[in-house]
Amino acid sequence: GPVAETFGVIQGAMTEEYVRSTQGVFQFELSGDGGGTWYIDLKTKGGSAGFGKPPVRADVVMSMSSADFVKMFTDKLKPFMAFMPGNFSIKGDMMLILSLEKML
């Protein structure tokens, strides 16, 4: 589905340099179609992304609908435009969110 495809694209976009400069782990709690727990690890060497809990503790946990997640990563919705009350919750290091935006 679209969520899995999006994580595939993210995994493909990772570079060593990006992982080294970001040093953050993101966990996504997605509701709706293709939802569940997903992660992007930009801390462990090589980086990784996929379904399930991250291999190390997340620095940032974001909760949103899977539809908004896909829109956010396909640039139809700027991440900060997604911070509408009720749609989106975020816990953790906001500075890491900015570095995630650079990758998109």
C-alpha positions in Angstrom: 0.0 0.0 0.0 0.9 3.7 -0.1 2.5 3.7 3.4 4.8 0.8 2.6 5.7 2.4 -0.7 6.5 5.7 1.0 8.8 3.9 3.5 10.5 2.2 0.5 11.2 5.6 -1.0 12.5 6.9 2.4 14.8 3.8 2.7 16.1 4.5 -0.8 16.8 8.1 -0.1 19.1 7.5 2.9 22.7 8.2 2.7 25.5 7.6 5.3 26.1 11.3 5.3 22.5 12.0 6.1 22.4 9.5 8.9 25.6 10.9 10.3 24.3 14.5 10.2 20.8 13.7 11.6 21.4 11.2 14.4 17.7 10.8 15.2 15.2 8.0 15.3 11.6 8.7 14.4 8.6 6.5 15.3 5.3 6.9 13.5 2.0 5.7 15.0 -0.3 5.7 12.0 -4.0 5.2 12.1 -6.2 4.0 9.2 -5.2 2.1 6.0 -1.7 0.6 6.3 -1.4 2.0 9.8 0.5 0.7 12.8 3.9 1.4 14.1 6.6 2.4 11.6 10.0 3.9 12.0 12.9 5.8 10.4 16.3 5.2 12.0 18.7 7.9 11.1 21.1 7.1 14.0 22.3 3.5 13.5 25.0 3.1 10.8 23.5 2.8 7.4 20.1 3.9 8.6 16.9 1.9 8.1 13.2 2.4 7.8 10.2 0.1 8.0 7.3 -1.5 9.8 7.5 -2.1 13.6 9.3 -0.5 16.5 12.7 1.1 15.8 15.8 -0.9 16.8 16.7 1.8 19.3 14.6 4.1 21.4 12.8 6.8 19.3 13.8 10.5 19.7 10.6 11.6 18.2 7.2 9.9 18.1 4.6 11.2 15.7 1.0 10.1 15.6 -1.2 10.8 12.6 -3.4 9.2 10.0 -1.7 7.1 7.4 -3.2 9.3 4.7 -1.6 12.4 6.2 1.7 10.6 6.5 1.7 9.7 2.8 0.8 13.3 1.9 3.5 14.7 4.2 6.2 12.6 2.4 4.9 13.1 -1.1 5.0 16.8 -0.4 1.3 17.4 -0.7 1.3 18.5 2.9 4.2 20.3 4.5 5.0 18.7 7.8 4.2 21.8 9.8 0.9 22.2 8.0 0.0 18.9 9.4 0.0 20.2 13.0 -3.7 20.7 13.0 -5.3 20.1 16.3 -6.5 16.5 16.6 -4.8 15.3 13.4 -1.3 15.2 14.6 0.6 14.7 17.8 4.3 14.9 18.2 6.5 14.1 21.2 10.3 14.6 21.3 13.0 16.7 19.7 11.5 19.4 17.3 14.9 20.1 15.9 15.1 16.6 14.5 11.8 17.2 12.7 13.5 20.0 10.8 16.3 17.8 9.7 13.8 15.2 8.6 12.1 17.9 6.4 15.4 18.4 4.6 15.4 14.8 3.5 12.0 15.0 2.0 
